[in-house]
């Protein structure tokens, strides 16, 4: 950690005067050098032109204060670096705040509740469609332990197309929706990966049951009008991220129009988080278009706030669709182990072209078999190029039934594993439901991974069907410590980690995953002044009390972008 001790400064030089000085009795440093008892202490952070120019003990702040300095003494309220969410679908989640009916459990506890909610919202159909948002593993969270059927959705309406999107990998359609999508007994799925290989589930008679998997991007679902997209994104960043202290988002792109709205909003100073965009291939653009983004994107915002950072591809699907590629058959199917949807030559080409373009390759590989095959393809392609960003494997570390085997392939390929602790709550219960006893092994082994030296991160992967608290980093931190599932079970308590480790996963470790830990992720001289002020000290909280921690203020590069109001229980700011 870089501490400037003003008492030892050269008397012939004057310290620079800061634009902003924040003082606190409890600064959470979370740097490599300060841990354990030294991780928290009274201190100050001084910022000028958006950068941290000095940090140190509280009593040494005075030399950086001038006539134009804003001094903010937050007293006993803790100050820490802004959170970094390395994997999110912000645009998708922002769109979901509009034109979608919330049918998630436990809000809807049963199929009857879901049907009643849809029926009550028929008047809110858009362009002839009514889209319901269901959770990941919706079939396990409803009382009947199954999805609503096509016939049940038909009982709600035969005139309105109804789609229940259960977490983005599984969707249930009524007959009208199937007809509008052109899905009948003769329909043939495309043979390429969007979020995994698309599948239409058919009955014994060959007719579609209404359940489709990995096909949401191929359905003619209603789109948000262009003039509403910008306000939706602004609201999504504010309500889903900024108010929870997230100052950097690793955004998996949805649309080109959305990317351009993000650019417009940032250029106008209307977004409170920097965006590192991974272009979804082929969901948003082709690989060639992604690697040549500078020719068409037209981004005008400061690169510090918005940049195309990488490419995201799907090597397999989701566990809820039984399409994650694993080594043991799904008990729900009896013989399927899922499919790896990317060929080795496709992975090798993507690795080479992204390296040439200076972009980071991120590959969704849920299952252990998918991860091992992706790593083998990277090794066969010559591994990461020297000087190029290391490739990421999204969801590596969520399920490791054979940890020694799989993590060795990670090492061989030089990848960065990107797990999501929030999924421990979302579906940690249900691995055995889908994979039998094999599914009880290696669920979110965070303790083992950290002990083995993997600098793992936490991220929301917020999409349609995420749990309501998914984008709150303190929910993810709670998952790391409490390890409590949706059904209330504590999963593998020996894999608990410490609060400091969990907070670092969501700050400095996450910045390293993006290759930008020199720019943000901790309170150190030379980094961006991304600060959050908390309403209480997380080190004084029991595990469950972490869910009640609130963010009072957020600074992005020294600019105040969020203040919780007194009416909402926030502390009035004291400016000195």
GIKATA-V315273 format. One record per residue. RES is the residue in three letters. SS is DSSP state (a for helix, b for strand, c for the rest). Layout:
[[RES,SS] [RES,SS]]
This chain:
[[UNK,c] [UNK,c] [UNK,c] [UNK,c] [UNK,c] [UNK,a] [UNK,a] [UNK,a] [UNK,c] [UNK,c] [UNK,c] [UNK,c] [UNK,c] [UNK,c] [UNK,c] [UNK,c] [UNK,c] [UNK,c] [UNK,c] [UNK,b] [UNK,b] [UNK,b] [UNK,b] [UNK,b] [UNK,b] [UNK,b] [UNK,b] [UNK,b] [UNK,c] [UNK,c] [UNK,c] [UNK,c] [UNK,c] [UNK,c] [UNK,c] [UNK,a] [UNK,a] [UNK,a] [UNK,c] [UNK,b] [UNK,b] [UNK,b] [UNK,b] [UNK,b] [UNK,b] [UNK,b] [UNK,b] [UNK,b] [UNK,c] [UNK,c] [UNK,b] [UNK,b] [UNK,b] [UNK,b] [UNK,b] [UNK,b] [UNK,c] [UNK,a] [UNK,a] [UNK,a] [UNK,c] [UNK,a] [UNK,a] [UNK,a] [UNK,c] [UNK,c] [UNK,c] [UNK,c] [UNK,c] [UNK,b] [UNK,b] [UNK,b] [UNK,b] [UNK,c] [UNK,c] [UNK,c] [UNK,c] [UNK,c] [UNK,b] [UNK,b] [UNK,b] [UNK,c] [UNK,b] [UNK,b] [UNK,b] [UNK,b] [UNK,b] [UNK,b] [UNK,c] [UNK,a] [UNK,a] [UNK,a] [UNK,a] [UNK,a] [UNK,a] [UNK,a] [UNK,c] [UNK,c] [UNK,c] [UNK,c] [UNK,b] [UNK,b] [UNK,c] [UNK,c] [UNK,c] [UNK,c] [UNK,c] [UNK,c] [UNK,c] [UNK,c] [UNK,a] [UNK,a] [UNK,a] [UNK,a] [UNK,a] [UNK,a] [UNK,a] [UNK,a] [UNK,a] [UNK,a] [UNK,c] [UNK,a] [UNK,a] [UNK,a] [UNK,c] [UNK,b] [UNK,c] [UNK,c] [UNK,b] [UNK,b] [UNK,b] [UNK,b] [UNK,b] [UNK,b] [UNK,c] [UNK,c] [UNK,c] [UNK,a] [UNK,a] [UNK,a] [UNK,a] [UNK,c] [UNK,c] [UNK,c] [UNK,c] [UNK,c] [UNK,c] [UNK,c] [UNK,c] [UNK,a] [UNK,a] [UNK,a] [UNK,a] [UNK,a] [UNK,a] [UNK,a] [UNK,c] [UNK,c] [UNK,c] [UNK,c] [UNK,b] [UNK,b] [UNK,b] [UNK,b] [UNK,b] [UNK,b] [UNK,c] [UNK,c] [UNK,c] [UNK,b] [UNK,b] [UNK,b] [UNK,b] [UNK,c] [UNK,a] [UNK,a] [UNK,a] [UNK,a] [UNK,a] [UNK,a] [UNK,a] [UNK,c] [UNK,c] [UNK,c] [UNK,c] [UNK,c] [UNK,c] [UNK,c] [UNK,c] [UNK,c] [UNK,c] [UNK,c] [UNK,b] [UNK,c] [UNK,c] [UNK,c] [UNK,b] [UNK,c] [UNK,b] [UNK,b] [UNK,b] [UNK,b] [UNK,c] [UNK,c] [UNK,c] [UNK,c] [UNK,c] [UNK,b] [UNK,b] [UNK,b] [UNK,b] [UNK,b] [UNK,b] [UNK,c] [UNK,c] [UNK,a] [UNK,a] [UNK,a] [UNK,c] [UNK,c] [UNK,c] [UNK,c] [UNK,c] [UNK,c] [UNK,c] [UNK,a] [UNK,a] [UNK,a] [UNK,a] [UNK,a] [UNK,a] [UNK,a] [UNK,a] [UNK,a] [UNK,a] [UNK,a] [UNK,a] [UNK,a] [UNK,a] [UNK,a] [UNK,c] [UNK,a] [UNK,a] [UNK,a] [UNK,c] [UNK,b] [UNK,b] [UNK,b] [UNK,b] [UNK,b] [UNK,b] [UNK,b] [UNK,c] [UNK,c] [UNK,c] [UNK,a] [UNK,a] [UNK,a] [UNK,a] [UNK,a] [UNK,a] [UNK,a] [UNK,a] [UNK,a] [UNK,a] [UNK,a] [UNK,a] [UNK,c] [UNK,c] [UNK,c] [UNK,c] [UNK,c] [UNK,c] [UNK,b] [UNK,b] [UNK,b] [UNK,b] [UNK,b] [UNK,b] [UNK,b] [UNK,c] [UNK,c] [UNK,c] [UNK,c] [UNK,c] [UNK,c] [UNK,a] [UNK,a] [UNK,a] [UNK,a] [UNK,a] [UNK,c] [UNK,a] [UNK,a] [UNK,a] [UNK,c] [UNK,c] [UNK,c] [UNK,c] [UNK,c] [UNK,c] [UNK,c] [UNK,c] [UNK,c] [UNK,c] [UNK,b] [UNK,b] [UNK,b] [UNK,b] [UNK,b] [UNK,b] [UNK,b] [UNK,b] [UNK,b] [UNK,c] [UNK,c] [UNK,c] [UNK,c] [UNK,a] [UNK,a] [UNK,a] [UNK,c] [UNK,c] [UNK,c] [UNK,c] [UNK,c] [UNK,c] [UNK,c] [UNK,c] [UNK,c] [UNK,c] [UNK,c] [UNK,c] [UNK,c] [UNK,c] [UNK,c] [UNK,c] [UNK,c] [UNK,c] [UNK,c] [UNK,c] [UNK,c] [UNK,c] [UNK,a] [UNK,a] [UNK,a] [UNK,a] [UNK,a] [UNK,a] [UNK,a] [UNK,a] [UNK,a] [UNK,a] [UNK,a] [UNK,a] [UNK,a] [UNK,a] [UNK,c] [UNK,c] [UNK,b] [UNK,b] [UNK,b] [UNK,b] [UNK,b] [UNK,c] [UNK,c] [UNK,c] [UNK,a] [UNK,a] [UNK,a] [UNK,a] [UNK,a] [UNK,a] [UNK,a] [UNK,a] [UNK,a] [UNK,a] [UNK,a] [UNK,a] [UNK,a] [UNK,c] [UNK,c] [UNK,c] [UNK,c] [UNK,c] [UNK,c] [UNK,c] [UNK,c] [UNK,c] [UNK,c] [UNK,c] [UNK,b] [UNK,b] [UNK,b] [UNK,c] [UNK,c] [UNK,c] [UNK,c] [UNK,b] [UNK,c] [UNK,c] [UNK,c] [UNK,a] [UNK,a] [UNK,a] [UNK,a] [UNK,a] [UNK,a] [UNK,a] [UNK,a] [UNK,a] [UNK,a] [UNK,a] [UNK,c] [UNK,c] [UNK,b] [UNK,b] [UNK,b] [UNK,c] [UNK,c] [UNK,c] [UNK,a] [UNK,a] [UNK,a] [UNK,a] [UNK,a] [UNK,a] [UNK,a] [UNK,a] [UNK,a] [UNK,a] [UNK,a] [UNK,a] [UNK,a] [UNK,a] [UNK,a] [UNK,a] [UNK,a] [UNK,a] [UNK,a] [UNK,c] [UNK,c] [UNK,b] [UNK,c] [UNK,c] [UNK,a] [UNK,a] [UNK,a] [UNK,a] [UNK,a] [UNK,a] [UNK,c] [UNK,c] [UNK,c] [UNK,c] [UNK,c] [UNK,c] [UNK,c] [UNK,c] [UNK,c] [UNK,c] [UNK,c] [UNK,c] [UNK,c] [UNK,c] [UNK,c] [UNK,c] [UNK,c] [UNK,c] [UNK,c] [UNK,c] [UNK,c] [UNK,a] [UNK,a] [UNK,a] [UNK,a] [UNK,a] [UNK,a] [UNK,a] [UNK,a] [UNK,a] [UNK,a] [UNK,c] [UNK,b] [UNK,c] [UNK,c] [UNK,c] [UNK,c] [UNK,c] [UNK,b] [UNK,c] [UNK,c] [UNK,a] [UNK,a] [UNK,a] [UNK,c] [UNK,c] [UNK,c] [UNK,a] [UNK,a] [UNK,a] [UNK,a] [UNK,a] [UNK,a] [UNK,a] [UNK,c] [UNK,c] [UNK,a] [UNK,a] [UNK,a] [UNK,a] [UNK,a] [UNK,a] [UNK,c] [UNK,c] [UNK,c] [UNK,c] [UNK,c] [UNK,c] [UNK,c] [UNK,c] [UNK,c] [UNK,c] [UNK,c] [UNK,c] [UNK,c] [UNK,c] [UNK,b] [UNK,c] [UNK,c] [UNK,b] [UNK,b] [UNK,b] [UNK,b] [UNK,c] [UNK,c] [UNK,c] [UNK,a] [UNK,a] [UNK,a] [UNK,c] [UNK,c] [UNK,a] [UNK,a] [UNK,a] [UNK,a] [UNK,a] [UNK,a] [UNK,c] [UNK,c] [UNK,b] [UNK,b] [UNK,b] [UNK,b] [UNK,b] [UNK,b] [UNK,c] [UNK,c] [UNK,b] [UNK,b] [UNK,b] [UNK,b] [UNK,b] [UNK,c] [UNK,c] [UNK,a] [UNK,a] [UNK,a] [UNK,c] [UNK,c] [UNK,c] [UNK,c] [UNK,c] [UNK,c] [UNK,b] [UNK,c]]
